[in-house]
Amino acid sequence: MNDKTDFSFSFSVGQKAAPKTKDTEDLIALDACKVYRLPQDRLLVRNARTGNSTTIRADVFSALTLCEAFRTPDEHVAELVKRMGAPPDQVGQIRKVINDSLDRGLLVSSTDICQALTAGKVSEGDTGSGDLGAAVVVVITWERPAALERLLDSIHDNADPDNFHHLYVVDDSRKSENIARNQDVMSAFAEKSAIAASYVGQPQQQRLLAEIARATPRHEQALRFLADQSQWTRHWTSGLARNIGLLLSAGRRSVVFDDDGLCTLYEPSEPGTGVRVNSRPREAVFFGKSGQWPGFEVNEQTDPVSGHLSCLGMSLAEALKSLGAAPLDPSSLADTTVKEVQHLHADSPLLLTQSGSLGHPGTAGNTWIAGLTSRSRERMLASAEAVDDAIRNDNAWMGYREPHFSPTSHMSAVTGLDNRQMLPPYFPTLRNEDHLFGFMLSYLYPDLAVLDYPWATPHLPLDVRGRAAETTDFGIGQAFPLFFHEWVQLQKPNCLSKHLPARLEHLAEVFLDLGNSSSRELTEMYRDERAHFASDALSTV
């Protein structure tokens, strides 16, 4: 493109869409389009979502690809003028291109998308999928009796017992003194609490696995790989403990706590407005003194379990109704692309819910700071004190200020899972197993919606976590290779079936393919991953 480009063009193929051009500030974006080359530098463009098609000059469509995010027409015009260096006398022509493209169905209005996302069968006054029942609450613990006691005291003091079907403490500890202390802590909690609670240590886990193996003997090897601690004696096995939690909560909704948090719900003093639907990363705010979070206040009327259960297991339309956000305001899609939301619909299931965190960010280093959103970076760079807090202190807020829906999941110290549906297992060891779980979940349910609530829970490790790579008594301290996640994502479009068992089989074949790859191929994928990570970090700083 250059400043002499003539923006006049004609449409000549396919049905003409109903005119939508209005004197309005509605948000619009390039729709999901397929492109086919034609003679004389023209293209046949077919809207894959609506079926409408038209012809257009190649250079004009190239300009429209800069309109992929939902923005106002004026914002698109300004961006095109800036990116292409167009002279003032072409502003009117650029505006006409945008208006004509909207009329002909190449661009889509955020109003249309929002109507589709809220068009589910939710009657007046109905805000959920009937009686979803009380939840199984699972606490994952390992070698931290003091942290476990603190969390259970917080659950006793703050949680509503009516929301608990049962509380299980899944102990992944190896040290006998910690195992004994965890049992004592659990016994003390059971004596004083109205919540039905059980300790699940190695004897209880082995009995559970033996019972399942007797019922399904042909799956025993896989079961042992995923959930038997004796198979992973040298490794830290957070994912394995989570698999035990999945087995214990099968058929019910589940809320899973890490042991180094609190059952306390904090809300931002200045919350956002409406809801957001996009894949934008979480925001971050950095604080000085640990345990102090100015700008966030305790909500004494509810707790994290109640918070997660408020929408977990609903459809997207039901959740929007429950949150008071139906009909969905078109501004909810600001800066979102059609690609981010094209698989969502009113009946998209909410099988996973998450929330923000206050305190330790859960990372071993601070390289993640380079990937912050522009708003978070600007806030951090506003003062030398804020920069120093970010680099030197493990005390931050990460989350969203308004309910946030997306097709992907983040890490969450407290997670809601709808275990009434078939869920994938966690990989039993290595960090980032929760990220891989999220990718596998979206593989099985391509129309999945993940809800991040606009509140946070404290994450306060009692042990000192330095900035150097973390070590444990169990050997491996590395994260799960990201190229596994990426490989799953790359293969997902190749699975066309909507049948859940077929999608599960297809996902299994993806991992069999990786498992049958040579060491050389896997090493090259890992090297490529590390090189991309380093280059992205350097380009961001």
C-alpha positions in Angstrom: 0.0 0.0 0.0 1.2 3.6 -0.6 -0.2 7.1 -0.4 -1.4 6.9 -4.0 -3.7 4.0 -3.5 -7.2 4.4 -5.1 -9.7 3.1 -2.6 -12.7 2.9 -4.9 -13.9 -0.6 -5.7 -17.0 -2.6 -6.6 -18.5 -5.8 -5.4 -19.9 -8.1 -8.0 -20.2 -11.7 -6.7 -22.6 -13.3 -4.3 -25.6 -12.1 -2.3 -25.6 -8.6 -1.0 -25.9 -8.4 2.7 -28.6 -6.4 4.4 -27.2 -2.8 4.7 -26.0 -2.0 8.2 -24.2 1.3 7.7 -25.5 3.9 10.2 -24.4 7.0 11.8 -23.3 5.0 14.8 -20.4 4.3 17.0 -21.0 0.5 17.0 -17.8 -1.6 17.1 -17.0 -3.5 13.9 -14.2 -5.9 12.8 -13.2 -8.0 9.9 -15.3 -11.2 9.9 -14.0 -14.7 9.5 -13.2 -14.7 5.7 -11.8 -17.2 3.2 -9.8 -15.7 0.3 -9.4 -17.0 -3.2 -7.2 -15.4 -5.9 -8.8 -14.1 -9.2 -7.3 -12.6 -12.3 -6.3 -8.9 -12.5 -5.2 -8.7 -8.9 -8.7 -9.3 -7.5 -9.9 -11.7 -4.8 -13.0 -13.7 -4.1 -13.7 -13.3 -0.5 -16.2 -15.6 1.2 -17.5 -14.9 4.7 -17.1 -18.4 6.3 -19.5 -17.5 9.1 -22.4 -16.1 7.0 -21.8 -17.6 3.6 -21.8 -14.2 1.8 -19.2 -13.7 -0.9 -17.9 -10.9 -3.0 -15.0 -9.8 -5.1 -12.5 -7.1 -4.0 -9.2 -5.7 -5.1 -6.3 -7.4 -3.3 -4.8 -4.2 -2.0 -8.1 -3.1 -0.5 -8.6 -6.4 1.3 -5.0 -6.1 2.5 -6.0 -2.8 4.1 -9.1 -4.4 5.7 -7.0 -7.0 7.4 -5.8 -4.2 9.6 -9.4 -4.0 11.0 -9.4 -7.4 12.7 -10.1 -6.0 16.2 -13.5 -4.6 17.2 -13.3 -0.8 17.2 -15.4 2.1 16.1 -15.4 3.1 12.4 -13.5 6.3 13.3 -10.9 4.3 15.1 -10.4 2.0 12.1 -10.1 5.0 9.8 -7.5 6.6 12.1 -5.5 3.4 12.3 -5.6 2.9 8.5 -4.5 6.4 7.9 -1.6 6.0 10.4 -0.5 2.6 9.2 -0.6 3.4 5.5 0.5 7.0 5.6 -2.6 8.1 3.6 -2.9 11.8 2.7 -5.9 13.8 4.1 -7.8 13.7 0.8 -8.1 9.9 1.0 -9.8 9.9 4.5 -13.3 10.0 2.9 -12.4 7.1 0.5 -11.1 5.0 3.4 -14.3 5.6 5.3 -16.4 4.6 2.3 -14.4 1.3 2.0 -15.2 0.5 5.6 -18.9 1.4 5.2 -19.2 -0.6 2.0 -17.4 -3.6 3.5 -19.8 -3.6 6.4 -22.8 -3.4 4.1 -21.4 -6.3 2.0 -20.7 -8.6 5.0 -16.9 -8.5 5.1 -17.0 -6.6 8.4 -19.3 -7.6 11.3 -20.9 -5.6 14.0 -20.2 -6.4 17.7 -23.9 -6.0 18.2 -24.6 -9.1 16.0 -22.0 -11.1 17.9 -23.3 -10.1 21.3 -26.9 -11.1 20.2 -25.6 -14.5 19.2 -23.9 -15.0 22.5 -27.0 -14.3 24.5 -29.5 -16.0 22.3 -29.8 -19.1 24.5 -33.0 -20.5 26.0 -32.9 -18.5 29.2 -36.4 -17.5 30.4 -37.1 -14.4 32.4 -36.0 -14.9 36.0 -34.0 -18.0 35.1 -30.3 -17.6 36.0 -28.9 -21.1 36.0 -29.1 -24.7 34.9 -31.5 -25.8 37.6 -30.2 -27.2 40.9 -26.5 -27.8 40.3 -26.0 -29.2 43.8 -23.3 -28.7 46.4 -19.7 -29.1 45.4 -16.8 -31.3 46.3 -14.0 -29.1 47.6 -10.5 -30.5 47.1 -7.4 -29.1 48.9 -4.1 -30.2 47.3 -1.3 -30.2 49.9 2.4 -31.3 50.1 4.9 -30.9 52.8 3.2 -27.8 54.3 1.2 -28.6 57.4 1.3 -25.0 58.7 -0.1 -23.8 55.4 -2.8 -26.5 55.4 -3.9 -25.6 58.9 -4.1 -21.9 58.0 -6.3 -22.7 54.9 -8.6 -25.0 56.8 -9.0 -22.4 59.5 -9.9 -19.9 56.8 -12.4 -22.3 55.3 -14.0 -22.9 58.7 -14.2 -19.2 59.4 -15.4 -17.9 56.0 -17.0 -20.6 53.9 -20.7 -21.5 53.8 -21.1 -25.2 54.7 -24.2 -25.6 52.6 -22.1 -25.3 49.5 -20.0 -28.4 50.5 -21.0 -31.9 49.5 -17.6 -33.1 50.9 -14.2 -31.7 51.6 -11.1 -33.8 50.7 -7.6 -33.0 51.6 -5.4 -34.8 49.1 -1.9 -35.2 50.6 1.0 -35.6 48.2 3.7 -35.3 51.0 6.6 -37.7 51.3 8.0 -36.8 54.7 6.5 -38.9 57.5 6.5 -36.0 60.0 4.5 -33.8 57.6 2.1 -36.6 56.8 1.4 -37.1 60.5 0.9 -33.4 61.1 -1.4 -33.1 58.1 -3.5 -35.9 59.6 -3.7 -34.2 63.0 -4.6 -30.9 61.3 -7.4 -32.6 59.3 -8.7 -34.4 62.4 -8.9 -31.1 64.3 -10.8 -29.5 61.4 -13.3 -32.4 61.2 -14.1 -32.2 64.9 -15.0 -28.5 64.9 -16.5 -28.1 61.4 -20.0 -28.8 60.1 -18.5 -29.7 56.7 -18.1 -33.4 56.0 -14.4 -33.9 55.5 -11.8 -36.6 54.8 -8.1 -36.9 54.7 -6.8 -38.7 51.6 -3.2 -39.8 52.1 -1.3 -42.7 50.4 -3.3 -45.6 52.0 -6.6 -44.0 51.0 -5.3 -43.2 47.5 -4.0 -46.7 47.0 -7.3 -48.3 48.1 -9.2 -46.0 45.7 -6.9 -46.9 42.8 -7.1 -50.6 43.6 -10.9 -50.4 43.6 -11.0 -48.6 40.2 -8.4 -51.1 38.8 -10.5 -54.0 39.8 -13.5 -52.5 38.0 -11.6 -51.5 34.9 -8.5 -53.8 34.7 -7.5 -53.0 31.1 -7.0 -49.3 32.2 -4.9 -50.1 35.2 -1.5 -49.1 33.6 -2.8 -45.7 32.5 -4.5 -45.2 35.9 -1.2 -45.9 37.7 0.7 -43.6 35.4 -1.7 -40.7 36.1 -2.5 -41.2 39.8 -0.1 -43.5 41.6 2.5 -41.7 43.6 4.7 -44.8 43.7 5.3 -44.4 39.9 6.8 -40.9 40.5 8.8 -41.2 43.8 11.5 -38.8 42.6 9.2 -36.1 41.4 6.9 -33.4 42.7 3.5 -34.5 41.5 1.0 -31.7 41.8 -0.8 -32.9 38.7 -1.1 -36.4 40.2 -2.8 -35.0 43.3 -5.2 -33.1 41.1 -6.1 -36.3 39.3 -7.0 -37.9 42.6 -9.2 -34.9 43.2 -10.9 -35.5 39.8 -11.6 -39.1 40.8 -13.0 -38.1 44.2 -15.3 -35.4 42.7 -16.6 -37.3 39.6 -20.2 -36.5 38.9 -20.2 -33.2 40.8 -18.9 -29.7 40.5 -15.6 -29.2 42.2 -13.6 -26.3 43.6 -9.9 -27.0 44.0 -7.6 -25.0 46.4 -3.8 -25.0 46.6 -2.8 -25.3 50.3 -0.8 -22.0 50.4 -3.9 -19.8 49.9 -6.8 -18.5 52.0 -10.5 -18.9 51.6 -11.0 -15.2 51.6 -12.5 -13.2 48.7 -11.1 -9.7 47.8 -12.7 -7.3 45.4 -11.1 -4.3 43.7 -12.2 -1.0 45.2 -12.7 0.4 41.7 -14.1 -2.5 39.7 -14.5 -2.4 35.9 -17.8 -2.0 34.2 -19.7 -4.6 32.2 -18.0 -7.8 31.1 -15.2 -8.6 28.7 -15.0 -11.3 26.0 -11.5 -11.8 24.7 -8.1 -13.5 25.2 -6.4 -10.5 26.7 -3.9 -11.4 29.5 -4.6 -10.6 33.1 -3.6 -7.2 34.5 -1.1 -6.8 37.3 -0.5 -4.3 40.1 2.7 -4.5 42.2 2.8 -3.7 45.9 5.5 -3.1 48.5 4.9 -4.7 51.9 3.7 -8.3 51.8 0.1 -8.9 52.9 -1.0 -5.3 52.1 -3.0 -4.7 49.0 -4.3 -1.1 48.7 -7.2 -0.9 46.3 -8.6 -4.3 47.3 -11.2 -5.0 50.0 -12.5 -8.1 51.7 -16.0 -9.2 50.8 -17.3 -10.5 54.1 -20.7 -11.6 52.5 -19.4 -14.3 50.3 -16.4 -16.7 50.0 -14.4 -18.2 47.0 -16.4 -21.5 47.0 -19.7 -19.6 46.8 -18.1 -17.3 44.2 -17.0 -20.1 41.9 -20.3 -22.0 42.2 -22.3 -18.8 41.2 -21.8 -19.6 37.5 -19.8 -22.9 37.2 -21.6 -25.4 35.1 -23.9 -22.9 33.4 -24.1 -22.0 29.7 -22.6 -18.8 28.6 -26.0 -17.2 28.2 -27.1 -18.4 31.7 -23.9 -17.0 33.2 -24.4 -13.6 31.6 -27.9 -13.6 33.0 -26.6 -14.5 36.4 -24.0 -11.8 36.3 -26.6 -9.2 35.3 -24.9 -8.7 31.9 -27.6 -9.9 29.5 -28.2 -8.4 27.0 -24.4 -8.3 26.4 -23.2 -4.7 25.7 -21.3 -4.5 22.3 -18.5 -2.7 24.1 -17.7 -6.0 25.8 -15.9 -7.0 22.6 -13.7 -3.9 22.4 -10.3 -4.9 20.8 -11.4 -8.5 20.5 -11.1 -10.3 17.2 -13.7 -12.5 15.5 -11.1 -15.4 15.7 -11.1 -15.1 19.5 -14.9 -15.5 19.8 -16.0 -17.4 16.7 -16.3 -20.7 18.5 -18.4 -19.2 21.4 -22.2 -19.3 21.4 -25.0 -18.9 23.8 -24.9 -22.5 24.9 -21.1 -22.7 25.3 -20.4 -24.6 28.5 -18.6 -23.1 31.5 -16.7 -26.1 32.6 -13.8 -24.1 34.2 -13.9 -21.0 36.3 -11.0 -19.0 37.7 -10.1 -15.9 39.7 -7.3 -13.6 40.4 -4.6 -13.7 43.0 -3.1 -11.4 45.6 0.4 -12.0 47.0 3.0 -14.2 45.5 2.6 -14.3 41.7 3.4 -18.1 41.7 6.5 -17.7 39.5 10.2 -18.5 40.2 11.5 -15.5 38.3 10.3 -12.1 37.0 10.7 -12.6 33.3 6.8 -12.8 33.1 6.8 -9.0 33.8 7.9 -8.4 30.2 4.7 -9.9 28.9 2.4 -7.6 30.9 -0.5 -5.8 29.2 0.3 -2.2 28.1 -1.9 -0.9 30.9 0.0 -2.9 33.5 3.4 -1.8 32.1 2.4 1.8 32.1 1.2 1.5 35.7 4.4 -0.1 36.8 6.6 2.4 34.9 4.8 5.3 36.4 7.3 5.5 39.3 10.7 4.2 40.3 9.0 2.8 43.5 6.6 0.7 41.4 9.4 -0.7 39.3 11.3 -1.6 42.4 8.3 -3.3 43.8 7.8 -5.3 40.6 11.4 -6.5 40.5 12.2 -7.1 44.2 8.9 -7.9 45.9 6.8 -11.1 45.6 3.6 -9.2 46.2 1.2 -8.5 43.3 -2.4 -8.6 42.1 -3.0 -10.5 38.9 -6.5 -10.7 37.5 -9.4 -8.8 35.9 -11.5 -6.0 37.2 -14.7 -7.2 35.5 -16.0 -10.7 34.6 -13.9 -12.0 31.8 -14.9 -14.8 29.3 -12.4 -16.4 27.0 -11.8 -19.7 25.2 -8.6 -20.4 27.1 -7.6 -20.7 30.7 -4.8 -19.3 32.9 -3.3 -20.5 36.2 -5.5 -20.1 39.2 -4.8 -20.8 42.9 -8.5 -21.6 43.3 -10.2 -23.3 40.3 -13.8 -24.4 39.6 -14.3 -27.5 37.5 -17.6 -29.0 36.3 -16.8 -32.6 36.9 -20.3 -33.7 35.9 -18.8 -33.7 32.4 -16.0 -35.8 31.1 -12.7 -33.9 31.8 -9.2 -34.7 30.7 -6.6 -35.7 33.3 -3.7 -33.6 34.4 -0.2 -34.6 33.5 1.0 -36.1 36.8 4.3 -34.1 37.2 6.1 -30.9 36.1 4.9 -27.4 36.4 2.4 -25.8 34.0 0.3 -29.0 34.1 -2.7 -26.8 34.6 -2.0 -25.0 31.3 -1.8 -28.3 29.5 -5.1 -29.3 31.2 -6.7 -26.2 29.9 -5.6 -26.8 26.3 -6.8 -30.4 26.4 -10.1 -29.3 27.8 -10.6 -26.8 25.0 -9.6 -29.6 22.5 -12.4 -31.8 23.8 -14.9 -29.0 24.0 -14.0 -26.5 21.2 -16.9 -24.3 22.1 -15.8 -24.0 25.8 -16.1 -20.7 27.6 -13.8 -20.0 30.6 -14.9 -17.4 33.1 -12.5 -15.4 35.2 -14.3 -13.7 38.1 -13.4 -10.1 39.0 -12.2 -11.0 42.5 -9.0 -12.5 43.9 -7.9 -14.8 46.7 -4.6 -14.5 48.7 -1.7 -16.6 47.6 0.7 -16.5 50.6 3.4 -19.2 50.6 4.9 -19.7 54.1 8.2 -20.9 52.6 10.6 -18.3 51.1 10.6 -18.5 47.3 13.7 -16.9 45.8 14.0 -15.4 42.4 16.3 -18.2 41.3 14.8 -21.3 39.9 12.9 -23.2 42.5 14.1 -26.5 43.8 12.3 -29.3 45.7 13.2 -32.6 47.3 11.6 -34.4 44.4 14.0 -33.8 41.6 12.4 -32.1 38.6 11.7 -28.4 38.9 11.2 -27.5 35.3 8.0 -26.5 33.6 6.2 -28.7 31.2 7.6 -27.9 27.7 5.4 -25.4 26.0 5.8 -27.0 22.6 3.5 -29.8 23.9 0.8 -27.1 24.5 1.4 -25.6 21.0 1.3 -29.0 19.4 -2.1 -29.7 20.9 -3.3 -26.3 19.7 -2.0 -26.8 16.2 -3.7 -30.2 15.9 -7.1 -29.0 17.3 -8.4 -27.6 13.9 -7.8 -31.0 12.3 -10.3 -32.6 14.6 -13.7 -32.0 12.8 -15.9 -34.3 14.9 -18.3 -32.9 17.4 -18.6 -36.3 19.1 -16.8 -36.2 22.5 -15.4 -39.8 22.4 -14.1 -39.2 18.9 -12.4 -36.0 20.0 -10.9 -37.8 23.0 -9.5 -40.5 20.6 -8.1 -37.8 18.3 -6.4 -36.1 21.2 -4.9 -39.4 22.3 -3.5 -39.8 18.8 -1.8 -36.4 19.1 0.1 -37.5 22.1 0.9 -40.9 20.6 2.4 -39.1 17.7 4.6 -37.0 20.0 5.5 -40.2 21.9 6.7 -41.9 18.7 8.8 -38.9 17.6 12.6 -39.2 17.7 14.7 -37.6 20.4 16.2 -35.4 17.7 12.8 -34.1 16.6 11.7 -33.4 20.2 15.0 -31.7 21.0 14.7 -29.5 18.0 11.2 -28.5 19.0 12.4 -27.7 22.5 15.3 -25.6 21.2 12.9 -23.7 18.9 10.6 -23.1 21.8 13.5 -21.6 24.0 14.7 -19.5 21.1 11.3 -18.0 20.5 10.9 -17.4 24.3 14.2 -15.5 24.4 13.6 -13.5 21.3 10.1 -12.5 22.5 11.4 -11.4 25.9 14.2 -9.3 24.2 11.7 -7.7 21.8 9.3 -6.8 24.6 11.8 -5.2 27.0 
